[in-house]
Amino acid sequence: MKRMINFYEGRDLELYESILNGPYVPTTLIPRIHAADDTVEEPARRILKLRRDWDDEDRRRVEVDQKAKRLFIMALPNKIFQYLDACESAKDLWDQLANQLEGGIKMKKNRRVQCLNGYNSFQGLPDESLEQTYHHLNTLSTSAESAT
């Protein structure tokens, strides 16, 4: 993840900001409507702008978000991207990838602890031969090695 952050920050700070803050959605502020004798007060609210109503700044910021997502997608191997295919924005990709990595790290740590516990408590079975005990220990140490 640090490499991606460095890449985005080196490329354009707005790209990384887009990932952190989520996609920019052009909106218009509808001001508050005060209550009158025959109407109730309407609070101020934001509504989505139609694409035809976007100004240059809206277009530029939406393009930054799309560029951040495209760069992210191009950097991911196909095996990883297939799990993140449904993400709508670069922020979604980032969050999903972070969750996947965190879960993978936890699983690897748990597996490592299990292997170390198995190795530390290893004993040959009373009815197995020395060759079978060696094979059993070798299998255990190989699986412990792959967990690191």
Phi and psi in degrees as a GROMACS rama.xvg file:
@    title "Ramachandran Plot"
@    xaxis  label "Phi"
@    yaxis  label "Psi"
@TYPE xy
-62.9408  -36.0827  LYS-2
-63.8139  -39.7977  ARG-3
-65.8632  -41.4802  MET-4
-61.1426  -46.7689  ILE-5
-61.2956  -40.2946  ASN-6
-61.368  -50.4177  PHE-7
-63.7538  -44.7334  TYR-8
-64.6138  -35.888  GLU-9
-71.8538  -30.063  GLY-10
-77.4199  -52.0708  ARG-11
-171.997  122.263  ASP-12
-59.0408  -30.6697  LEU-13
-65.0844  -29.1835  GLU-14
-62.8037  -47.436  LEU-15
-68.3817  -37.7953  TYR-16
-59.5469  -38.4413  GLU-17
-62.1868  -39.4075  SER-18
-67.8628  -43.1762  ILE-19
-67.6719  -42.1965  LEU-20
-97.0937  -7.56119  ASN-21
88.1922  171.279  GLY-22
-67.5967  147.157  PRO-23
-80.354  130.621  TYR-24
-119.491  112.566  VAL-25
-64.0579  125.289  PRO-26
-133.5  163.736  THR-27
-120.559  139.664  THR-28
-88.4032  122.546  LEU-29
-95.2941  116.738  ILE-30
-67.6121  162.648  PRO-31
-64.3258  141.346  ARG-32
-108.76  118.951  ILE-33
-70.3069  150.096  HIS-34
-67.8473  143.519  ALA-35
-120.185  -175.897  ALA-36
-58.4406  -39.6023  ASP-37
-110.622  6.87204  ASP-38
-131.27  158.689  THR-39
-95.0846  160.027  VAL-40
-72.6969  136.703  GLU-41
-107.086  125.108  GLU-42
-71.9413  159.604  PRO-43
-63.3503  147.414  ALA-44
-153.191  162.939  ARG-45
-109.546  139.961  ARG-46
-126.767  154.297  ILE-47
-66.3174  139.369  LEU-48
-81.3044  144.062  LYS-49
-70.9103  149.977  LEU-50
-56.7703  -35.633  ARG-51
-67.9675  -17.4011  ARG-52
-95.9334  -0.25143  ASP-53
-65.9147  140.15  TRP-54
-93.2273  -179.432  ASP-55
-60.7122  -38.8327  ASP-56
-65.4973  -40.6819  GLU-57
-59.9129  -47.2559  ASP-58
-61.2576  -44.7813  ARG-59
-61.6924  -44.7452  ARG-60
-69.4333  -37.0833  ARG-61
-65.6069  -39.9043  VAL-62
-64.2287  -37.6295  GLU-63
-61.0301  -44.1821  VAL-64
-61.556  -44.3527  ASP-65
-65.8204  -38.2314  GLN-66
-65.4705  -41.4086  LYS-67
-59.606  -43.5073  ALA-68
-65.8777  -44.9723  LYS-69
-61.2472  -44.3829  ARG-70
-62.959  -39.0809  LEU-71
-63.6924  -47.0743  PHE-72
-61.1084  -42.0714  ILE-73
-66.6221  -27.2575  MET-74
-81.1812  -16.6948  ALA-75
-87.3153  135.86  LEU-76
-64.798  153.839  PRO-77
-56.7129  -38.5194  ASN-78
-59.4544  -39.3466  LYS-79
-79.449  -40.843  ILE-80
-61.0553  -34.3625  PHE-81
-60.6307  -25.6315  GLN-82
-83.6259  -15.5989  TYR-83
-113.556  9.0269  LEU-84
-57.2807  -31.1371  ASP-85
-83.0063  -3.72919  ALA-86
-67.5128  137.844  CYS-87
-88.8849  -27.8167  GLU-88
-138.086  169.075  SER-89
-62.5542  -35.3628  ALA-90
-64.3737  -42.2217  LYS-91
-60.5664  -44.7663  ASP-92
-58.2323  -47.6022  LEU-93
-60.374  -48.1514  TRP-94
-64.4525  -43.0178  ASP-95
-64.9692  -42.4906  GLN-96
-64.9548  -41.6697  LEU-97
-60.8116  -42.1096  ALA-98
-64.1111  -42.0738  ASN-99
-63.772  -45.0421  GLN-100
-64.8146  -43.5859  LEU-101
-61.3295  -43.7076  GLU-102
-64.5245  -40.4994  GLY-103
-65.1505  -39.1548  GLY-104
-66.0052  -43.0258  ILE-105
-62.4969  -43.5809  LYS-106
-61.882  -41.247  MET-107
-65.7595  -41.0895  LYS-108
-63.6106  -43.798  LYS-109
-61.4354  -43.2161  ASN-110
-63.0492  -40.2812  ARG-111
-63.2182  -44.6014  ARG-112
-62.1517  -42.4501  VAL-113
-60.6119  -43.345  GLN-114
-66.0791  -43.3656  CYS-115
-63.323  -41.2441  LEU-116
-62.4178  -43.1201  ASN-117
-63.4754  -40.077  GLY-118
-67.4827  -45.4764  TYR-119
-66.0709  -30.3927  ASN-120
-100.89  13.6205  SER-121
-66.3387  135.416  PHE-122
-146.504  141.996  GLN-123
-68.8919  148.453  GLY-124
-78.8915  146.906  LEU-125
-60.5531  -32.5309  PRO-126
-96.8961  5.79225  ASP-127
-100.462  152.401  GLU-128
-76.6286  168.465  SER-129
-61.5121  -38.1791  LEU-130
-64.859  -40.9371  GLU-131
-66.8334  -39.7892  GLN-132
-63.6943  -43.4392  THR-133
-60.2851  -45.1226  TYR-134
-61.9925  -42.9285  HIS-135
-61.0193  -46.5695  HIS-136
-66.0557  -40.7166  LEU-137
-62.7938  -42.2643  ASN-138
-61.9422  -42.3657  THR-139
-64.6545  -44.4324  LEU-140
-69.4979  -32.9457  SER-141
-66.0929  -42.1463  THR-142
-69.4032  -32.0456  SER-143
-68.3639  -37.7178  ALA-144
-65.933  -39.0323  GLU-145
-73.3855  -17.2149  SER-146
-83.5131  -10.2751  ALA-147
